[in-house]
Amino acid sequence: MFNYSRIGPLAGILKVILISLILITIWTNRSPARLVAEDFSEKSLDNFLQLAKNAAQLQRWDKAKNYYQNALDLPPNEQLSKLQQQLQQLYAYASLQARYADGSMAPYVLSLDEQQACQLLSQTWQLIHQNYYQDIPIQKLVNRALWQLQVATQEPAIYKQYQPTQTQKLIRLNKRIKNLRLKLITLDNYNLNTLMPSIYLLCNLSNQTDLSASWPAAEFAYALADSLGKYSHILSPRQSEIIHSQLSGLYVGLGIDLIFDDEYPLVFDVVPNSPAQKSGIKPGDLITKINGHDIKLKTTAQISKLLTGKVNSHVQITLKRKFTTTNNSAGEQTVKVTRKVIEAPTVRYVHAIDNDKYLDNRDNISLPGPIGYLRISSFDFNTAKQLQIAVENLKNRNARALMIDLRNYG
């Protein structure tokens, strides 16, 4: 048995670390939901490439690019350059899918004239160079953005929303973008002024395809932001509207947080007193159907669109209880949920954990008081105030440490 007294002043620190690790393990398997990680230990390069191919065929671009990234993380192999190129293409498809999923992007771009679109591009360029947190390899950034622009001219979602009629001119536009990308690779240094004459030429050719004169400049601005990394985007008009609503702490919806890591979305958390909670939806439930339609392998954007609606409208959700202790609850059940204005606290499950209740004290492990626990589901205008109130509440309960759960926040 380990004797803590032998290490003197470090004993208390080690006790805190050990207890925190044990409690994290305990609470990972408790409310709001257990997170199930995919076991990649036995996956080979061929396995990952096949999984990526299957995901791409279903247009699950985020899933496909994750598999390619896992393939790149394997020991060096001869396909490294090819994998990087394929990953770059998947990033482009995933970005386009996310941008056009809600249907608000095309009307916005079509509402701009060429000058307004070029102004958007100029503002985006300046913001990136003035405010981005690290130095940017401009050649790499522009190459990625032009690659995304090139992919966009072949993307069915673009055809569906813009309905270009001049197919041959669209092919010419694609080739012109490719030639510009290859030309810029050979240049050591350039800026937006260097690029603009070529952008104006693309705008003119785009106008002839019925994509509109504004499309290349506006799309290039969005692509530049996307090319910075997975956490950098310009929001579509609808996305901007939704996030401003959520930042206020109020939005129309059901009151559920979902994880999209499997064939079906998993309910990670349920907002207290929300329509979802009142309908019996619980953390750990799998959503298998929406309004009677099977949603197996549907994308995040497709599922979000099905769940979104006007206040007081209804949606039927079929659930399968994934984590259950009884066989009686393992089958599917369908509930009718009414969309309401949700006032969702972002700081949830505030309580003090009595370590003696969860720990086996045969080794005489203890803290001089209970541990405070809270979960932050997302960050909005009210989170700081809610967190301050929660911490004061835990202090009044004599909590001597604090565990903040940030799983699946967003």
C-alpha positions as CSV (number, residue, x, y, z in Angstrom):
1,M,0.0,0.0,0.0
2,F,1.3,3.5,-0.9
3,N,2.3,5.6,2.1
4,Y,1.6,9.3,1.4
5,S,3.5,10.4,4.5
6,R,6.8,9.5,2.8
7,I,6.5,12.4,0.4
8,G,5.8,15.1,2.9
9,P,4.4,18.4,1.3
10,L,3.4,16.7,-1.9
11,A,1.0,14.4,-0.3
12,G,-1.9,16.9,-0.3
13,I,-1.3,17.8,-3.9
14,L,-1.3,14.1,-5.0
15,K,-4.5,13.5,-3.0
16,V,-6.3,16.3,-4.9
17,I,-5.0,15.0,-8.3
18,L,-5.9,11.4,-7.6
19,I,-9.4,12.3,-6.3
20,S,-10.0,14.6,-9.2
21,L,-9.1,11.8,-11.7
22,I,-11.4,9.3,-9.9
23,L,-14.2,11.8,-9.9
24,I,-13.8,12.7,-13.5
25,T,-14.0,9.0,-14.3
26,I,-17.1,8.7,-12.2
27,W,-18.8,11.7,-13.8
28,T,-17.9,10.8,-17.3
29,N,-20.3,7.8,-16.9
30,R,-23.0,9.9,-15.3
31,S,-25.4,12.7,-16.3
32,P,-25.6,14.4,-18.8
33,A,-24.4,11.5,-20.9
34,R,-21.6,9.0,-21.3
35,L,-19.3,9.8,-24.2
36,V,-18.3,6.7,-26.3
37,A,-15.0,7.0,-28.1
38,E,-14.3,5.0,-31.2
39,D,-11.4,2.5,-30.7
40,F,-8.8,3.2,-33.4
41,S,-6.1,1.0,-31.9
42,E,-6.5,-1.7,-34.5
43,K,-7.2,0.5,-37.5
44,S,-4.7,0.4,-40.3
45,L,-4.2,2.9,-43.2
46,D,-6.4,0.8,-45.5
47,N,-9.1,0.7,-42.8
48,F,-9.1,4.5,-42.4
49,L,-9.2,5.0,-46.2
50,Q,-12.1,2.7,-46.6
51,L,-14.0,4.4,-43.8
52,A,-13.2,7.8,-45.4
53,K,-14.5,6.5,-48.7
54,N,-17.7,5.2,-47.2
55,A,-18.3,8.5,-45.4
56,A,-17.6,10.5,-48.6
57,Q,-20.0,8.5,-50.6
58,L,-22.7,9.5,-48.1
59,Q,-21.5,13.1,-48.3
60,R,-20.6,13.0,-44.6
61,W,-17.6,15.2,-45.3
62,D,-16.7,16.0,-41.6
63,K,-16.6,12.3,-40.8
64,A,-14.5,11.6,-44.0
65,K,-12.0,14.2,-43.2
66,N,-11.6,13.0,-39.6
67,Y,-10.7,9.5,-41.0
68,Y,-8.2,11.0,-43.4
69,Q,-6.7,13.0,-40.5
70,N,-6.4,9.8,-38.5
71,A,-4.7,8.2,-41.5
72,L,-2.2,11.1,-41.6
73,D,-1.4,10.6,-37.9
74,L,-0.2,7.0,-38.6
75,P,3.6,6.4,-39.0
76,P,5.0,8.0,-42.2
77,N,3.9,6.3,-45.4
78,E,4.4,6.7,-49.1
79,Q,0.9,8.1,-49.6
80,L,1.4,11.2,-47.4
81,S,1.3,13.8,-50.2
82,K,-1.8,12.1,-51.7
83,L,-3.6,11.9,-48.4
84,Q,-2.9,15.6,-47.7
85,Q,-4.4,16.6,-51.0
86,Q,-7.4,14.4,-50.5
87,L,-7.9,15.9,-47.0
88,Q,-7.7,19.4,-48.4
89,Q,-10.4,18.5,-50.9
90,L,-12.6,17.1,-48.1
91,Y,-12.2,20.3,-46.1
92,A,-13.4,22.2,-49.1
93,Y,-16.5,20.0,-49.5
94,A,-17.2,20.1,-45.7
95,S,-17.0,23.9,-45.7
96,L,-19.3,24.3,-48.7
97,Q,-21.8,21.9,-47.2
98,A,-21.9,23.8,-43.9
99,R,-22.1,27.1,-45.7
100,Y,-25.0,26.3,-48.0
101,A,-27.0,23.8,-45.8
102,D,-29.5,26.4,-44.4
103,G,-30.3,27.9,-47.8
104,S,-29.5,31.5,-46.8
105,M,-26.1,31.8,-48.5
106,A,-27.1,32.0,-52.2
107,P,-29.8,34.7,-51.7
108,Y,-27.2,36.8,-49.8
109,V,-24.6,36.5,-52.5
110,L,-27.1,37.2,-55.3
111,S,-28.2,40.4,-53.4
112,L,-24.6,41.8,-53.7
113,D,-23.2,43.5,-56.7
114,E,-19.6,43.0,-57.8
115,Q,-18.3,46.1,-55.9
116,Q,-20.0,45.0,-52.6
117,A,-18.6,41.5,-52.9
118,C,-15.1,42.8,-53.5
119,Q,-15.5,45.1,-50.5
120,L,-16.4,42.0,-48.4
121,L,-13.3,40.3,-49.7
122,S,-11.1,43.3,-48.9
123,Q,-12.6,43.6,-45.3
124,T,-12.0,39.9,-44.7
125,W,-8.4,40.1,-46.0
126,Q,-7.7,43.1,-43.6
127,L,-9.4,41.4,-40.6
128,I,-7.3,38.3,-41.1
129,H,-4.0,40.2,-41.4
130,Q,-4.8,42.6,-38.5
131,N,-6.4,40.3,-36.0
132,Y,-5.4,36.7,-36.5
133,Y,-3.5,35.3,-33.6
134,Q,-0.5,34.1,-35.5
135,D,1.5,34.8,-38.6
136,I,-0.2,33.5,-41.7
137,P,1.6,31.8,-44.6
138,I,-0.2,33.8,-47.2
139,Q,0.7,31.5,-50.1
140,K,-0.7,28.5,-48.4
141,L,-3.9,30.3,-47.3
142,V,-4.7,31.6,-50.7
143,N,-4.0,28.2,-52.3
144,R,-6.4,26.5,-50.0
145,A,-9.1,29.2,-50.6
146,L,-8.7,29.0,-54.4
147,W,-8.9,25.2,-54.1
148,Q,-12.2,25.6,-52.3
149,L,-13.4,28.0,-54.9
150,Q,-12.5,25.5,-57.6
151,V,-14.3,22.7,-55.9
152,A,-17.3,24.9,-55.5
153,T,-17.8,25.2,-59.3
154,Q,-18.3,21.4,-59.3
155,E,-20.5,21.1,-56.2
156,P,-24.1,20.0,-56.8
157,A,-25.3,22.3,-53.9
158,I,-24.0,25.3,-55.9
159,Y,-25.9,24.2,-59.0
160,K,-29.1,23.6,-57.0
161,Q,-29.1,27.0,-55.3
162,Y,-27.7,29.2,-58.1
163,Q,-29.0,27.2,-61.1
164,P,-26.2,28.3,-63.6
165,T,-27.3,27.7,-67.2
166,Q,-24.0,28.0,-69.1
167,T,-22.2,24.7,-68.4
168,Q,-19.3,25.3,-70.8
169,K,-18.6,28.7,-69.3
170,L,-18.7,27.1,-65.8
171,I,-16.0,24.7,-66.9
172,R,-14.0,27.6,-68.2
173,L,-14.4,29.3,-64.8
174,N,-13.2,26.2,-63.1
175,K,-10.1,26.1,-65.3
176,R,-9.4,29.8,-64.8
177,I,-9.5,29.4,-61.0
178,K,-7.1,26.4,-61.3
179,N,-4.7,28.3,-63.5
180,L,-4.7,31.2,-61.0
181,R,-4.0,28.9,-58.2
182,L,-1.1,27.2,-60.0
183,K,0.3,30.6,-61.0
184,L,0.3,32.0,-57.5
185,I,2.1,28.9,-56.2
186,T,5.2,30.1,-58.2
187,L,5.1,33.6,-56.6
188,D,7.1,34.2,-53.4
189,N,5.2,37.3,-52.3
190,Y,1.9,39.0,-53.1
191,N,-1.0,40.8,-51.6
192,L,-4.7,41.6,-52.3
193,N,-3.8,44.3,-54.8
194,T,-1.9,41.6,-56.8
195,L,-4.9,39.3,-56.7
196,M,-7.7,41.8,-57.5
197,P,-7.2,42.0,-61.3
198,S,-7.6,38.2,-61.5
199,I,-10.6,38.3,-59.1
200,Y,-12.3,40.9,-61.4
201,L,-11.7,38.6,-64.4
202,L,-13.3,35.7,-62.5
203,C,-16.3,37.9,-61.6
204,N,-16.8,38.8,-65.2
205,L,-16.7,35.1,-66.3
206,S,-18.9,34.1,-63.4
207,N,-21.5,36.6,-64.5
208,Q,-21.7,34.9,-67.9
209,T,-22.4,31.5,-66.2
210,D,-25.4,33.0,-64.2
211,L,-23.6,32.4,-60.9
212,S,-23.6,36.2,-60.7
213,A,-20.7,38.7,-60.8
214,S,-20.5,38.8,-57.1
215,W,-20.0,35.0,-56.5
216,P,-16.2,34.6,-56.9
217,A,-15.3,37.5,-54.6
218,A,-17.9,36.6,-52.0
219,E,-17.1,32.9,-52.1
220,F,-13.3,33.7,-52.0
221,A,-13.9,35.8,-48.8
222,Y,-15.7,32.9,-47.1
223,A,-13.1,30.4,-48.3
224,L,-10.2,32.5,-46.9
225,A,-11.8,32.4,-43.5
226,D,-12.4,28.7,-43.7
227,S,-8.8,28.1,-44.8
228,L,-7.4,29.5,-41.5
229,G,-8.5,26.4,-39.6
230,K,-11.4,24.4,-38.3
231,Y,-12.5,27.1,-35.8
232,S,-12.5,30.0,-38.3
233,H,-15.6,30.7,-40.4
234,I,-17.7,33.6,-41.7
235,L,-21.3,32.7,-40.8
236,S,-24.0,32.5,-43.3
237,P,-26.9,35.0,-42.7
238,R,-29.0,32.3,-41.1
239,Q,-26.2,31.0,-39.0
240,S,-25.5,34.6,-37.8
241,E,-29.2,35.0,-36.9
242,I,-29.2,31.8,-34.9
243,I,-26.0,32.4,-33.0
244,H,-27.1,36.0,-32.0
245,S,-30.4,34.5,-30.7
246,Q,-28.5,31.8,-28.7
247,L,-26.0,34.4,-27.3
248,S,-29.0,36.2,-25.8
249,G,-29.9,33.0,-23.9
250,L,-33.2,32.7,-25.8
251,Y,-34.0,30.7,-28.9
252,V,-36.9,28.7,-30.5
253,G,-36.3,25.0,-30.2
254,L,-36.7,21.8,-28.3
255,G,-34.0,22.2,-25.6
256,I,-31.5,19.4,-26.4
257,D,-27.8,19.2,-27.0
258,L,-26.7,16.6,-29.5
259,I,-23.5,14.7,-30.4
260,F,-23.1,13.6,-34.1
261,D,-20.4,11.0,-33.8
262,D,-22.3,7.9,-34.7
263,E,-25.0,6.7,-37.2
264,Y,-27.6,8.5,-35.2
265,P,-27.4,11.7,-33.1
266,L,-27.0,11.1,-29.3
267,V,-28.7,13.4,-26.8
268,F,-25.9,14.7,-24.7
269,D,-27.9,17.1,-22.5
270,V,-31.5,18.3,-22.0
271,V,-32.3,21.9,-20.9
272,P,-34.2,21.9,-17.6
273,N,-37.9,22.6,-18.0
274,S,-37.6,22.5,-21.8
275,P,-40.2,20.9,-24.2
276,A,-37.7,18.0,-24.6
277,Q,-37.5,17.3,-20.9
278,K,-41.3,17.6,-20.5
279,S,-41.7,15.0,-23.4
280,G,-39.5,12.5,-21.6
281,I,-36.3,12.9,-23.7
282,K,-33.2,12.0,-21.6
283,P,-29.4,12.3,-21.9
284,G,-28.1,9.2,-23.7
285,D,-31.2,8.7,-25.9
286,L,-30.5,8.1,-29.6
287,I,-32.8,10.0,-32.1
288,T,-33.6,7.5,-34.9
289,K,-36.4,9.2,-36.7
290,I,-37.8,12.7,-37.2
291,N,-41.4,13.0,-38.3
292,G,-41.3,9.3,-39.3
293,H,-38.2,9.7,-41.5
294,D,-35.1,7.5,-40.6
295,I,-32.1,9.8,-40.1
296,K,-29.4,7.2,-40.1
297,L,-26.1,8.8,-41.4
298,K,-27.8,12.1,-42.0
299,T,-25.5,15.1,-41.7
300,T,-25.5,17.6,-38.8
301,A,-26.9,20.3,-41.1
302,Q,-29.7,18.0,-42.4
303,I,-30.8,16.9,-38.9
304,S,-30.6,20.5,-37.6
305,K,-32.9,21.6,-40.4
306,L,-35.4,18.9,-39.6
307,L,-35.5,19.9,-35.9
308,T,-35.8,23.6,-36.6
309,G,-39.1,25.3,-36.9
310,K,-41.4,28.1,-35.8
311,V,-42.6,28.6,-32.2
312,N,-45.6,26.4,-31.2
313,S,-45.0,24.1,-34.2
314,H,-44.7,20.3,-33.6
315,V,-42.2,17.6,-34.4
316,Q,-42.3,13.9,-33.8
317,I,-39.1,12.3,-32.5
318,T,-38.5,8.6,-32.3
319,L,-36.0,7.7,-29.6
320,K,-34.0,4.6,-28.7
321,R,-32.7,4.5,-25.2
322,K,-29.0,3.7,-25.5
323,F,-28.0,3.6,-21.9
324,T,-30.5,1.7,-19.8
325,T,-30.5,-0.7,-16.9
326,T,-33.7,-2.5,-17.8
327,N,-34.7,-4.4,-20.9
328,N,-38.1,-2.8,-20.9
329,S,-36.7,0.6,-21.9
330,A,-34.5,-0.6,-24.7
331,G,-37.1,-0.3,-27.5
332,E,-38.0,2.7,-29.6
333,Q,-40.6,5.2,-28.6
334,T,-42.0,8.2,-30.4
335,V,-42.8,11.5,-28.6
336,K,-44.4,14.7,-29.9
337,V,-42.5,17.8,-29.0
338,T,-43.7,21.4,-29.3
339,R,-41.1,24.0,-30.2
340,K,-41.0,26.8,-27.7
341,V,-38.9,29.8,-26.8
342,I,-36.1,28.3,-24.7
343,E,-34.4,30.2,-21.9
344,A,-31.4,27.9,-21.5
345,P,-29.0,28.4,-18.6
346,T,-25.5,27.8,-19.8
347,V,-24.2,26.9,-16.3
348,R,-26.0,23.7,-15.2
349,Y,-25.9,20.8,-12.7
350,V,-24.4,23.0,-9.9
351,H,-23.9,20.9,-6.8
352,A,-21.3,19.8,-4.3
353,I,-20.0,16.2,-4.5
354,D,-19.3,14.5,-1.2
355,N,-16.1,12.5,-2.0
356,D,-16.8,10.0,0.8
357,K,-20.0,9.0,-1.0
358,Y,-18.1,7.9,-4.2
359,L,-14.6,6.9,-3.0
360,D,-13.4,3.7,-1.4
361,N,-11.4,5.1,1.5
362,R,-9.4,2.0,2.3
363,D,-6.3,4.1,1.4
364,N,-7.5,6.9,3.6
365,I,-7.9,9.3,0.6
366,S,-10.0,12.4,1.4
367,L,-10.3,16.1,0.9
368,P,-10.9,18.7,3.6
369,G,-14.3,19.3,2.1
370,P,-16.7,18.5,-0.8
371,I,-15.9,19.2,-4.4
372,G,-18.0,21.6,-6.5
373,Y,-19.2,20.4,-9.9
374,L,-20.9,22.4,-12.7
375,R,-21.2,22.1,-16.4
376,I,-20.9,24.9,-19.0
377,S,-22.9,24.0,-22.0
378,S,-22.0,27.0,-24.1
379,F,-20.9,30.6,-23.7
380,D,-23.4,33.5,-24.1
381,F,-23.9,37.0,-22.7
382,N,-25.1,35.6,-19.4
383,T,-22.5,32.8,-18.7
384,A,-20.1,34.9,-16.7
385,K,-22.9,36.1,-14.3
386,Q,-24.3,32.6,-14.0
387,L,-20.8,31.2,-13.3
388,Q,-20.2,33.8,-10.6
389,I,-23.5,32.9,-8.8
390,A,-22.7,29.2,-9.1
391,V,-19.3,29.6,-7.5
392,E,-20.7,31.6,-4.7
393,N,-23.3,29.0,-4.2
394,L,-20.7,26.2,-4.0
395,K,-18.6,28.3,-1.6
396,N,-21.6,28.5,0.7
397,R,-21.7,24.7,0.6
398,N,-18.1,24.6,1.8
399,A,-16.7,23.3,-1.5
400,R,-12.9,23.3,-1.4
401,A,-12.3,22.5,-5.1
402,L,-14.2,23.0,-8.3
403,M,-14.7,20.7,-11.3
404,I,-15.9,22.4,-14.5
405,D,-17.3,20.1,-17.1
406,L,-16.7,21.5,-20.7
407,R,-17.6,18.4,-22.6
408,N,-19.5,19.1,-25.8
409,Y,-19.8,22.8,-25.2
410,G,-20.5,25.0,-28.2
